[in-house]
Amino acid sequence: MSSGPVGLDVREYAYGHFSQVISSAGFWEISARKNWLVTKVQFYTGANQGQLALDPNPAIIVAPNGCLVLEPNGAFRSKIEALGIDALLIVEFWFQAQEGQFVQSIPIDVVVPP
């Protein structure tokens, strides 16, 4: 598990994670409508080359059988774009929750290319 963003009151935030295998061609868009504080992004390619972009930055190319780990430590809230058939994307994040309430996670939007 990655560390939480500096200065967070842990009574008001909860940890979540999301994982997705990219199973078709084209850029997949993953976001939480800016409701997440992304602390770690892991991207593992299989036999194919992949690309990963944290909006609005340009995509980073990852070689076949490679991996990329980014740790924005809560500074990133926007969408993530991933491309690469059979690549695995794992996102760890914190999100705001009410103290004393059990919240499993927040909605994650996944837009699959046509």
Secondary structure as UniProt FT lines:
FT   TURN            6..7
FT   TURN            10..12
FT   STRAND          13..22
FT   STRAND          28..31
FT   TURN            33..34
FT   STRAND          37..44
FT   STRAND          50..54
FT   TURN            55..56
FT   STRAND          60..62
FT   TURN            64..65
FT   STRAND          67..70
FT   TURN            73..74
FT   STRAND          80..83
FT   TURN            85..86
FT   STRAND          87..96
FT   TURN            99..100
FT   STRAND          109..111
//
